[in-house]
Amino acid sequence: MALDPEDLYEVDSDVPDLGGAVLLHYFDGFMDAGSAGKLVAEHLLNSSEHRVIARFDVDRLIDYRSRRPTMTYSIDHWEAYDAPELVVHLLHDADGVPFLLLTGPEPDHDWERFCAAVRSLVERWDVRLTTGFHGIPMGAPHTRPLGVTAHATRDDLVGEHRPLPNRMQVPGSVAGLLEFRFGEWGHDASGFAAHVPHYLADSTYPSAALHLLEAIAEATGLNLPDGDLREASQEAEAEIARQVAGSEKVADVVRALEQQYDTFMEASSKESLLAESVEHMPTAEELGSQFERFLAEQNGGDTPER
């Protein structure tokens, strides 16, 4: 018996006309090197007034035992419970244009039903574009221009970003399935993955988040202020430079990556590492293995099955 996807969420009774709005989404739990996607989501919520207009039933979607919510115990009683939330926020950009942000823990169950539920909201509100974002580890130095990989349900949604010339198999995600299904359903959807130097993948890296924010703004036409992220990026870069200067081992790694990057750039005469000629590109196997290693580290060392 098929279950109604609309049973997965509740919608606010007072939602304005959102025809032509953009829905951004970030799900906590999948790969997010440098916490790039998380930083963007937090920045958007901190830089604009917002309210929740739809709330998903996390009891049906989340495995609490795999990601146990935090509870606070005080002396002789339980004081607080940090309940997980998977919600759609209504925000406005600097020009007052409304847009949506779907964020919360990545569902553990009912992926197909969840995607269908998001589709029903997109059609209900006449959303024109759905866009996801996160960070991926990459063998590039922080001292060179960061890249962003773009993908979409239509070629013209990718914009000026050069796609990877390889095919690869990587662990799936709700964000990836959402974009894939939206393409099948005839809805515009896209995604951005900021390149994070692999040695910074487990750190908080605002520079990657800043690049994501700029890519999102360019693709959606939203006027998204970046002041706080830019300031955090400058502070982080200064701290990274200090730590590199204090460790010859780390400095050697950075110099080796710089030499590799510069050699690729000289050979290709192009603007970014992922705009290189195909022979200089990481293979699909190399990138897939790097993704799996990163996920294994996040999951306590268990490498996901291919």
LUMSEZA-585452 format. One line per field, with one value per residue (C-alpha): y, z, x; residue number from 1; residue in three letters. Coordinates in steps of 0.05 Angstrom, whole numbers, plus 5000, padded with zeros to 4 digits. Example, Ala and Ser with C-alpha at 12.3 -4.5 7.8 and 13.67 -1.06 7.14 Angstrom:
! residues 2
py	[4910:4979]
pz	[5156:5143]
px	[5246:5273]
i	[1:2]
aa	[ALA:SER]
//
This chain:
! residues 306
py	[5000:5066:5118:5191:5233:5293:5256:5268:5342:5398:5466:5533:5559:5629:5621:5679:5672:5640:5632:5633:5626:5585:5527:5516:5453:5427:5361:5346:5276:5266:5289:5362:5375:5437:5442:5486:5471:5476:5544:5570:5546:5578:5642:5647:5637:5685:5741:5743:5741:5675:5631:5558:5546:5470:5416:5344:5285:5266:5207:5173:5194:5193:5134:5162:5106:5121:5196:5203:5273:5310:5311:5354:5324:5372:5345:5302:5310:5315:5389:5393:5353:5378:5351:5343:5386:5379:5442:5492:5564:5625:5678:5742:5765:5836:5860:5830:5772:5711:5644:5578:5537:5464:5440:5389:5318:5276:5225:5154:5123:5132:5169:5161:5183:5242:5264:5258:5300:5355:5352:5364:5426:5451:5443:5472:5535:5539:5537:5550:5519:5473:5477:5438:5452:5420:5411:5356:5340:5355:5349:5423:5474:5529:5579:5572:5591:5544:5508:5492:5433:5445:5395:5403:5372:5417:5437:5511:5510:5493:5562:5576:5520:5465:5396:5336:5297:5231:5183:5155:5117:5148:5134:5161:5218:5246:5311:5272:5230:5293:5325:5260:5250:5323:5316:5256:5295:5355:5403:5446:5426:5438:5429:5457:5423:5468:5440:5437:5420:5349:5368:5417:5371:5357:5431:5488:5524:5588:5603:5543:5566:5635:5605:5564:5626:5663:5604:5600:5675:5674:5614:5637:5713:5722:5781:5744:5786:5754:5801:5753:5695:5739:5762:5691:5669:5721:5702:5628:5639:5678:5622:5569:5609:5613:5538:5522:5568:5531:5461:5442:5377:5413:5465:5410:5382:5450:5464:5397:5411:5481:5453:5402:5454:5504:5450:5432:5506:5518:5457:5473:5550:5548:5581:5525:5457:5424:5460:5419:5373:5304:5270:5314:5300:5253:5188:5169:5113:5163:5212:5157:5127:5196:5207:5138:5151:5217:5185:5128:5178:5213:5145:5123:5085:5039:5043:5042:4985:4998]
pz	[5000:4979:5033:5020:5019:5044:5111:5123:5136:5165:5131:5164:5150:5135:5076:5027:4952:4935:4860:4827:4893:4902:4951:4979:5019:5064:5102:5160:5160:5091:5066:5082:5080:5118:5143:5081:5072:5146:5149:5091:5122:5189:5155:5117:5180:5221:5168:5155:5195:5183:5204:5196:5145:5140:5188:5172:5218:5242:5282:5216:5181:5232:5265:5335:5356:5300:5315:5387:5403:5461:5529:5587:5657:5716:5786:5796:5735:5659:5643:5567:5503:5438:5391:5318:5267:5192:5170:5114:5132:5096:5088:5046:5012:5017:4964:5001:4952:4988:4985:5023:5061:5077:5130:5185:5192:5130:5133:5149:5123:5067:5019:4960:5000:5027:4957:4936:4996:4976:4906:4932:4969:4908:4865:4920:4925:4851:4866:4804:4826:4880:4899:4947:4972:5011:5013:4984:4999:4942:4931:4923:4967:5006:4976:4907:4881:4907:4858:4858:4822:4795:4771:4750:4716:4655:4624:4624:4699:4709:4684:4676:4722:4685:4701:4717:4654:4692:4711:4782:4833:4903:4965:4955:4992:4999:4966:4906:4900:4906:4847:4807:4818:4804:4737:4722:4745:4700:4756:4754:4807:4817:4867:4886:4918:4944:4938:5006:5013:5040:5099:5121:5108:5182:5202:5195:5131:5118:5053:5020:5048:5019:4950:4958:4976:4916:4870:4899:4891:4819:4800:4835:4826:4901:4935:4993:5039:5054:5105:5164:5122:5089:5157:5183:5121:5130:5203:5185:5129:5177:5228:5175:5151:5223:5233:5166:5184:5250:5221:5169:5156:5138:5099:5057:5041:5020:4977:4942:4927:4903:4855:4829:4821:4786:4739:4719:4709:4666:4623:4613:4614:4648:4710:4760:4779:4753:4687:4670:4612:4622:4631:4692:4724:4783:4759:4779:4821:4857:4872:4893:4940:4970:4982:5015:5060:5082:5098:5135:5179:5195:5213:5259:5209:5175:5099:5063:5016:4942]
px	[5000:5030:5037:5019:5083:5044:5034:5109:5102:5058:5053:5041:4971:4999:5047:5053:5054:5121:5113:5182:5221:5284:5290:5359:5375:5429:5425:5471:5500:5530:5598:5612:5687:5707:5635:5625:5551:5536:5570:5529:5463:5481:5503:5437:5396:5439:5439:5364:5300:5266:5208:5190:5134:5139:5161:5177:5160:5230:5203:5189:5253:5310:5345:5356:5402:5451:5451:5430:5403:5435:5400:5421:5423:5426:5441:5380:5336:5334:5334:5331:5325:5356:5303:5324:5286:5279:5244:5234:5251:5224:5278:5289:5352:5381:5330:5271:5263:5235:5271:5268:5319:5306:5354:5363:5390:5392:5335:5355:5291:5240:5285:5238:5178:5217:5236:5163:5144:5194:5166:5096:5120:5157:5095:5050:5092:5111:5186:5228:5294:5319:5393:5437:5508:5564:5640:5684:5757:5805:5880:5892:5928:5892:5941:5911:5841:5788:5743:5669:5639:5568:5517:5444:5385:5397:5464:5449:5439:5512:5533:5607:5628:5665:5638:5681:5701:5697:5642:5646:5606:5603:5560:5490:5456:5386:5411:5437:5373:5331:5366:5363:5289:5273:5307:5262:5201:5217:5236:5299:5349:5423:5479:5547:5606:5662:5733:5766:5840:5841:5884:5830:5770:5759:5766:5717:5737:5698:5734:5699:5633:5644:5655:5592:5552:5579:5561:5491:5480:5503:5460:5397:5401:5392:5428:5461:5506:5572:5604:5607:5632:5685:5710:5711:5748:5802:5812:5816:5866:5910:5908:5922:5982:6007:6001:6034:6092:6100:6103:6155:6118:6053:6092:6123:6054:6028:6090:6082:6009:6027:6079:6029:5975:6021:6047:5976:5959:6019:6005:5932:5932:5864:5836:5825:5848:5785:5792:5853:5862:5834:5901:5914:5847:5840:5809:5739:5769:5815:5759:5711:5762:5776:5702:5696:5757:5728:5660:5695:5732:5666:5635:5690:5733:5684:5693:5626:5614:5619]
i	[1:2:3:4:5:6:7:8:9:10:11:12:13:14:15:16:17:18:19:20:21:22:23:24:25:26:27:28:29:30:31:32:33:34:35:36:37:38:39:40:41:42:43:44:45:46:47:48:49:50:51:52:53:54:55:56:57:58:59:60:61:62:63:64:65:66:67:68:69:70:71:72:73:74:75:76:77:78:79:80:81:82:83:84:85:86:87:88:89:90:91:92:93:94:95:96:97:98:99:100:101:102:103:104:105:106:107:108:109:110:111:112:113:114:115:116:117:118:119:120:121:122:123:124:125:126:127:128:129:130:131:132:133:134:135:136:137:138:139:140:141:142:143:144:145:146:147:148:149:150:151:152:153:154:155:156:157:158:159:160:161:162:163:164:165:166:167:168:169:170:171:172:173:174:175:176:177:178:179:180:181:182:183:184:185:186:187:188:189:190:191:192:193:194:195:196:197:198:199:200:201:202:203:204:205:206:207:208:209:210:211:212:213:214:215:216:217:218:219:220:221:222:223:224:225:226:227:228:229:230:231:232:233:234:235:236:237:238:239:240:241:242:243:244:245:246:247:248:249:250:251:252:253:254:255:256:257:258:259:260:261:262:263:264:265:266:267:268:269:270:271:272:273:274:275:276:277:278:279:280:281:282:283:284:285:286:287:288:289:290:291:292:293:294:295:296:297:298:299:300:301:302:303:304:305:306]
aa	[MET:ALA:LEU:ASP:PRO:GLU:ASP:LEU:TYR:GLU:VAL:ASP:SER:ASP:VAL:PRO:ASP:LEU:GLY:GLY:ALA:VAL:LEU:LEU:HIS:TYR:PHE:ASP:GLY:PHE:MET:ASP:ALA:GLY:SER:ALA:GLY:LYS:LEU:VAL:ALA:GLU:HIS:LEU:LEU:ASN:SER:SER:GLU:HIS:ARG:VAL:ILE:ALA:ARG:PHE:ASP:VAL:ASP:ARG:LEU:ILE:ASP:TYR:ARG:SER:ARG:ARG:PRO:THR:MET:THR:TYR:SER:ILE:ASP:HIS:TRP:GLU:ALA:TYR:ASP:ALA:PRO:GLU:LEU:VAL:VAL:HIS:LEU:LEU:HIS:ASP:ALA:ASP:GLY:VAL:PRO:PHE:LEU:LEU:LEU:THR:GLY:PRO:GLU:PRO:ASP:HIS:ASP:TRP:GLU:ARG:PHE:CYS:ALA:ALA:VAL:ARG:SER:LEU:VAL:GLU:ARG:TRP:ASP:VAL:ARG:LEU:THR:THR:GLY:PHE:HIS:GLY:ILE:PRO:MET:GLY:ALA:PRO:HIS:THR:ARG:PRO:LEU:GLY:VAL:THR:ALA:HIS:ALA:THR:ARG:ASP:ASP:LEU:VAL:GLY:GLU:HIS:ARG:PRO:LEU:PRO:ASN:ARG:MET:GLN:VAL:PRO:GLY:SER:VAL:ALA:GLY:LEU:LEU:GLU:PHE:ARG:PHE:GLY:GLU:TRP:GLY:HIS:ASP:ALA:SER:GLY:PHE:ALA:ALA:HIS:VAL:PRO:HIS:TYR:LEU:ALA:ASP:SER:THR:TYR:PRO:SER:ALA:ALA:LEU:HIS:LEU:LEU:GLU:ALA:ILE:ALA:GLU:ALA:THR:GLY:LEU:ASN:LEU:PRO:ASP:GLY:ASP:LEU:ARG:GLU:ALA:SER:GLN:GLU:ALA:GLU:ALA:GLU:ILE:ALA:ARG:GLN:VAL:ALA:GLY:SER:GLU:LYS:VAL:ALA:ASP:VAL:VAL:ARG:ALA:LEU:GLU:GLN:GLN:TYR:ASP:THR:PHE:MET:GLU:ALA:SER:SER:LYS:GLU:SER:LEU:LEU:ALA:GLU:SER:VAL:GLU:HIS:MET:PRO:THR:ALA:GLU:GLU:LEU:GLY:SER:GLN:PHE:GLU:ARG:PHE:LEU:ALA:GLU:GLN:ASN:GLY:GLY:ASP:THR:PRO:GLU:ARG]
//
